[in-house]
Amino acid sequence: MTPPEAPGPDDAKLVRDPLWNTIRLDPTAVRIVDTAAFQRLRYIRQLGLAHLVYPGATHTRFDHALGVYHLTGMALRQLQERSRAPEEAWQGAELIPYAALLHDIGHYAFSHALEELEPEQVPADHEEVSRRFFASPALASALEPLGPEAPEAIFDVIRGESRLPLRGLVSGSLDLDKMEYLRRDARFCGVPYGEVDVDRLLQGLVLLQDPASGAWEVGVHEKAVAALESLLFAKYQMFRNVYWHHGVRAATALYKRIVDEAVRDGLLAAEELVGPTDEQLLYEIDRRAGDSDSEVARRLSARWLPALRNRRLPKRALELTAADLGGREIQGWAVGDSPEKRALEDELAAGLDLEPGEVVIDFPAKQAMFQLDVLVGTRSGAVERLDERGLPGLVDLPRVARELYRTARVLRVFTLERRTLDPSGLLERLTTPP
């Protein structure tokens, strides 16, 4: 099956976008966008609480999803014009733009933050939660013209479990999601770090046959590897300066603590985290806390929610960079949320004359930040796989990626009120020697 044709002027809706100028929505995309499940994304901020640091960062998952759909259509048309791949390489091509459009349909309020909580505190990650929105009658009706198997096939692409040859445009090292959010986030944060050579990357996309399995997938020509490097470095700069900025992490830490405590105290069931928009969730927690006489509810109403709303963010009591850590490894239980970490946090809170929950140890992790697993077509006509081993003689991105990831991460201890901590004793408890 060949990729879909570009929609004509009579059957398309046009959306003006500050990043890509004009986005054309075909009739199926229009039906999807008009559902309540998709309109909800207008009220989920793309960067969570980053607007408390970068005031322009109020753009939404709705804007971003339209942008990814747009780039996916461009990529498919360029591949169709240039590729000599056989019919089998185009299997399911007609579904890929809608997978791109729907890839964020399951996001929680304030985007990724809640996925950092302990697994039992949230129903699932946002890709898995997408299934619940796919079950809505309106979205099912919008997808019906694509065929009875289309919703499950699209869902598999979103989860990264599809075997469709073009799945890599939505999920993988070259997915257009990354290209779109880096450019959009940089634009609305007002920073120069997210510049990705999108045009060159799109021009460099090719359909290649895996020499090991014989399966077709989206890869990149050797001539566009420099543009792939631009994607890597843009991501590093954005994580270091925006996504993991100390103020953004402080706001995120406070928000996670608010939701975590509300669930633990029974003010909210974990399942109720699926569906609310940013402001709906905060309003509902505030309302229920006001109706409760528990100690947790008092802290939520009197201290934590007002602190978040009025931007009285937690302060850095301690901050240690990769250089400060000197090769010491952070214990696994201290990276994510865990009972062991919470016990230490509350012990520190008591010693600093703070209430339980008002100390947060933060060491952000994103193992797939620099994920590399992509086929490269060389000038000689050979096809090789660029993975964690790199490609000798061509590029050693994986080694660079590992070092960038290490230096982007900063260990911080936040306190709701200004305090200071001596790092020596804490390091002994949080880390293992090099």
C-alpha positions in Angstrom: 0.0 0.0 0.0 1.4 3.4 -0.9 1.5 6.4 1.4 -1.5 8.7 1.4 -1.7 11.5 -1.1 -1.4 15.1 0.1 -5.0 16.3 0.8 -6.5 18.6 -1.8 -7.8 22.1 -1.0 -11.5 20.9 -1.0 -11.1 18.2 1.6 -8.6 19.7 4.0 -8.8 22.0 7.0 -6.0 24.5 7.4 -4.5 25.4 10.8 -2.1 28.4 11.2 0.9 27.4 13.3 3.7 29.7 14.5 6.3 27.1 13.9 5.3 25.3 10.6 3.1 28.1 9.2 0.2 26.1 7.6 -0.8 22.6 8.7 -3.3 20.8 6.5 -5.6 18.3 8.3 -7.3 15.6 6.1 -10.9 14.6 6.8 -9.9 11.8 9.1 -7.5 14.0 11.1 -10.3 16.6 11.4 -12.6 14.0 12.9 -9.9 13.0 15.4 -9.1 16.6 16.3 -12.8 17.3 16.9 -13.2 14.6 19.6 -13.3 15.5 23.2 -10.4 13.2 23.9 -8.2 15.2 21.5 -9.5 18.6 22.5 -8.5 17.8 26.1 -4.9 18.2 24.9 -5.5 22.0 24.6 -5.4 22.1 28.4 -2.3 19.9 29.0 0.8 22.1 28.9 3.6 20.6 26.8 6.3 21.3 29.3 4.4 20.8 32.5 5.4 23.5 35.0 8.2 25.0 33.0 6.1 28.1 32.4 6.9 29.1 36.0 10.5 29.6 34.9 10.0 30.3 31.2 6.8 32.4 31.0 6.3 31.7 27.3 6.2 27.9 27.8 2.4 27.7 27.9 2.1 25.8 24.6 0.2 22.6 24.7 0.2 18.9 23.7 -2.5 19.9 21.2 -0.2 22.3 19.3 2.6 19.7 19.4 0.5 16.8 18.2 -0.6 18.9 15.1 3.0 19.6 14.5 4.1 16.0 14.6 1.2 15.1 12.2 2.4 17.8 9.8 6.1 16.6 9.9 4.9 13.0 9.4 3.0 13.9 6.3 6.0 15.7 4.9 8.3 12.7 5.6 5.9 10.3 4.0 5.6 12.4 0.8 9.4 12.8 0.6 9.9 9.1 1.0 7.3 8.3 -1.6 9.0 10.7 -4.1 12.5 9.3 -3.6 12.2 5.7 -2.4 12.4 2.7 -4.7 11.4 0.4 -1.9 8.9 -2.5 -2.7 5.2 -2.5 -1.9 5.9 -4.4 1.4 7.8 -1.4 2.8 4.7 0.7 2.6 2.5 -1.6 4.7 0.3 0.4 7.0 1.6 3.8 5.7 -1.9 5.2 5.7 -2.1 4.8 9.5 1.2 6.5 10.4 0.0 10.1 10.2 -2.9 9.3 12.7 -0.5 7.5 15.0 1.6 10.7 15.0 -1.5 12.8 15.7 -2.6 10.6 18.6 0.8 9.8 20.1 0.2 12.0 23.2 -3.5 11.3 23.6 -2.9 9.6 27.0 -0.9 12.3 28.8 -1.5 13.1 32.4 -2.0 16.6 33.7 1.3 18.6 33.4 2.6 16.0 30.9 5.4 13.7 32.0 5.8 14.6 35.7 3.5 12.0 37.2 5.2 9.2 35.4 8.1 9.7 37.8 6.0 8.6 40.7 6.2 5.0 42.1 4.4 2.6 39.7 1.6 1.8 42.1 0.8 5.6 42.4 -0.2 5.9 38.7 -2.2 3.6 36.5 0.5 3.3 33.7 2.7 5.4 31.5 1.0 7.8 29.0 1.4 5.4 26.0 -0.4 2.7 27.8 -3.0 5.1 29.2 -3.8 6.0 25.5 -5.8 2.8 25.3 -8.5 4.2 27.5 -9.0 7.2 25.2 -9.0 4.9 22.2 -12.0 3.2 23.8 -14.1 6.4 23.7 -17.0 6.2 21.3 -16.2 9.5 19.5 -12.6 8.5 18.8 -13.6 5.0 17.8 -16.1 6.6 15.3 -13.4 9.0 14.0 -11.1 6.0 13.3 -13.8 3.8 11.8 -13.2 4.7 8.1 -9.6 3.3 8.5 -10.9 -0.2 9.1 -11.7 -2.4 12.2 -8.0 -3.2 12.9 -6.7 0.3 12.6 -7.1 1.5 16.3 -5.1 -1.5 17.6 -2.5 -1.0 14.9 -2.2 2.7 15.7 -2.0 2.0 19.4 0.9 -0.5 18.8 2.8 2.1 16.8 2.4 4.6 19.7 3.6 2.0 22.3 6.6 1.1 20.1 5.4 -2.4 19.7 4.4 -2.3 16.0 6.3 -4.1 13.3 5.1 -1.8 10.5 8.1 -0.6 8.4 7.3 3.1 8.9 6.8 2.9 12.6 10.1 4.7 13.2 8.5 8.0 12.1 6.5 7.9 15.3 8.5 5.9 17.8 12.3 5.4 17.6 15.6 7.2 17.3 14.4 9.2 14.3 10.9 9.9 15.3 9.4 13.2 14.3 8.1 13.8 17.8 11.6 14.7 19.0 12.3 17.0 16.0 9.0 18.8 16.6 9.1 19.2 20.4 12.7 20.5 20.4 11.9 23.2 17.9 8.6 24.1 19.5 9.9 24.1 23.1 12.9 26.2 22.2 10.7 28.7 20.4 8.2 29.2 23.2 10.8 29.2 26.0 12.7 31.8 24.1 16.0 29.9 24.1 18.4 29.2 21.2 19.1 25.6 22.1 16.6 23.5 20.2 17.7 24.2 16.7 17.5 21.0 14.7 18.2 20.8 11.0 14.7 19.4 10.4 14.8 19.9 6.6 18.1 18.0 6.2 16.9 15.2 8.5 13.7 14.8 6.5 15.6 14.8 3.2 18.0 12.2 4.6 15.3 9.8 5.6 15.3 6.6 3.6 13.6 3.2 3.6 16.3 0.6 4.3 16.3 -3.2 4.6 17.9 -4.5 7.8 20.8 -6.7 6.7 20.3 -9.0 9.7 16.5 -9.6 9.5 15.6 -8.4 5.9 12.8 -6.3 7.4 12.2 -2.8 6.0 12.4 0.2 8.3 13.0 4.0 8.3 16.7 4.9 8.3 19.0 7.8 7.4 21.5 8.3 4.7 25.1 8.8 5.7 25.0 12.3 4.2 22.5 13.3 6.9 24.3 12.0 9.9 25.5 15.5 10.7 21.8 16.5 11.0 21.3 13.5 13.3 24.1 14.9 15.5 22.3 18.3 15.6 19.3 16.5 17.1 21.5 14.9 19.8 23.1 18.1 20.8 19.9 20.1 20.7 18.3 17.5 23.1 21.3 17.8 25.4 21.1 21.6 25.6 17.3 21.5 26.1 17.5 19.0 29.0 20.4 20.8 30.6 18.9 24.3 30.3 15.2 23.8 30.2 13.7 20.4 31.1 16.1 19.9 34.0 16.6 23.6 35.0 16.6 23.8 38.8 13.5 25.9 38.9 11.6 23.5 36.6 12.7 20.5 38.7 11.7 22.3 41.9 8.2 23.0 40.6 7.9 19.5 39.3 9.1 18.0 42.6 6.5 20.0 44.5 3.7 19.0 42.1 4.6 15.4 42.3 4.6 15.5 46.1 1.2 17.2 46.1 -0.3 14.4 43.9 1.5 11.6 45.6 0.3 12.7 49.0 -3.3 13.2 47.8 -3.3 9.6 46.5 -1.7 8.1 49.6 -4.1 10.0 51.8 -7.1 8.7 49.8 -8.2 12.2 48.6 -7.7 10.8 45.1 -7.7 7.3 43.6 -4.8 6.6 41.3 -7.3 5.9 38.5 -8.7 9.4 38.8 -5.4 10.8 37.5 -6.4 9.6 34.0 -8.5 12.3 32.3 -8.2 15.6 34.2 -6.4 18.6 32.6 -3.8 20.6 34.4 -6.1 23.0 36.2 -8.8 20.5 36.8 -6.5 18.2 38.7 -5.1 21.0 41.0 -8.6 22.3 41.6 -10.0 18.9 42.5 -7.1 18.2 44.9 -7.6 21.6 46.5 -11.4 21.1 46.8 -11.1 17.6 48.4 -8.3 18.7 50.7 -10.5 21.6 51.9 -13.3 19.1 52.8 -10.9 16.8 54.8 -9.5 17.2 58.3 -6.4 15.0 57.8 -2.9 16.3 58.5 -2.0 15.7 54.8 -5.0 17.7 53.7 -4.0 20.6 56.0 -0.5 20.7 54.5 -1.9 20.6 50.9 -4.4 23.4 51.5 -2.2 25.6 53.8 1.3 25.2 52.4 1.9 23.1 49.3 -0.9 24.2 46.9 -0.5 27.9 47.7 3.3 27.5 47.2 2.8 26.1 43.8 0.1 28.5 42.6 2.1 31.5 43.9 5.4 30.3 42.6 7.0 30.0 46.0 9.1 27.0 44.8 11.2 24.8 46.9 14.8 26.0 47.3 18.1 24.2 46.6 19.6 23.0 49.9 22.2 21.0 48.1 23.3 20.8 44.4 25.9 18.4 43.1 27.0 18.1 39.5 28.6 15.1 37.8 32.0 16.7 38.6 31.1 17.1 42.3 30.0 13.5 42.4 33.5 12.5 41.3 32.4 9.2 39.7 30.3 8.1 42.6 27.1 6.2 41.5 23.7 7.2 42.9 21.9 4.3 44.5 19.1 2.9 42.4 16.5 3.5 45.1 17.4 7.2 45.2 16.9 7.8 41.5 13.1 7.4 41.2 10.5 7.7 43.9 10.8 4.8 46.5 9.9 4.1 50.1 13.6 4.2 51.0 14.1 7.6 49.5 11.0 9.0 51.1 12.1 7.7 54.5 15.4 9.6 54.1 13.7 12.7 52.9 11.4 12.8 55.9 14.4 12.1 58.2 16.2 15.1 56.7 13.0 17.2 57.0 12.8 16.5 60.7 16.4 17.5 61.2 15.8 20.7 59.3 12.6 21.6 61.2 10.3 21.0 58.2 7.1 19.1 58.0 7.0 15.5 56.5 7.2 15.7 52.7 8.9 19.0 52.6 12.3 17.7 51.5 12.8 16.2 48.1 15.9 14.4 46.7 15.9 14.9 42.9 18.2 13.1 40.4 16.3 13.1 37.1 16.7 10.1 34.8 15.8 9.5 31.2 17.6 6.4 30.0 16.3 6.8 26.5 17.4 10.5 26.2 20.0 9.6 23.6 18.6 6.4 22.4 20.3 5.3 19.1 19.2 2.4 17.1 18.9 3.4 13.4 19.9 2.0 10.0 22.4 4.0 8.1 22.7 3.8 4.3 26.3 4.5 3.3 27.6 6.1 0.1 28.9 2.7 -1.0 25.3 1.3 -0.9 25.9 -0.8 2.2 23.4 -0.7 5.1 24.7 -0.7 8.7 23.1 -0.3 12.1 24.1 2.6 14.3 23.5 1.5 17.9 25.2 1.7 21.3 28.4 0.5 19.7 28.6 3.4 17.1 29.9 3.0 13.6 33.7 2.9 13.5 35.0 5.3 10.9 31.7 7.2 10.5 30.4 8.3 13.9 30.9 7.6 17.6 27.7 9.2 18.8 26.9 6.6 21.5 30.1 7.4 23.4 29.4 11.1 23.2 25.7 10.5 24.2 26.7 8.6 27.3 29.0 11.5 28.4 26.4 14.1 27.6 23.8 12.2 29.7 26.1 12.0 32.6 27.0 15.7 32.6 23.3 16.8 32.1 22.2 15.1 35.4 22.4 17.1 38.6 21.7 15.8 42.1 19.6 18.3 44.1 17.9 18.4 47.4 15.0 20.7 47.5 13.4 22.1 50.7 10.1 24.0 50.9 11.7 26.7 53.0 15.3 27.8 52.6 17.8 25.5 54.3 21.4 24.2 53.7 22.8 20.7 53.9 26.3 19.3 54.3 26.9 17.0 51.4 29.4 14.7 53.1 27.2 12.5 55.2 24.4 12.5 52.6 26.7 11.4 49.8 27.7 8.3 51.9 24.1 7.3 52.1 23.0 8.1 48.5 26.0 6.9 46.5 28.5 4.1 46.1 32.2 4.8 45.7 33.7 5.0 42.1 
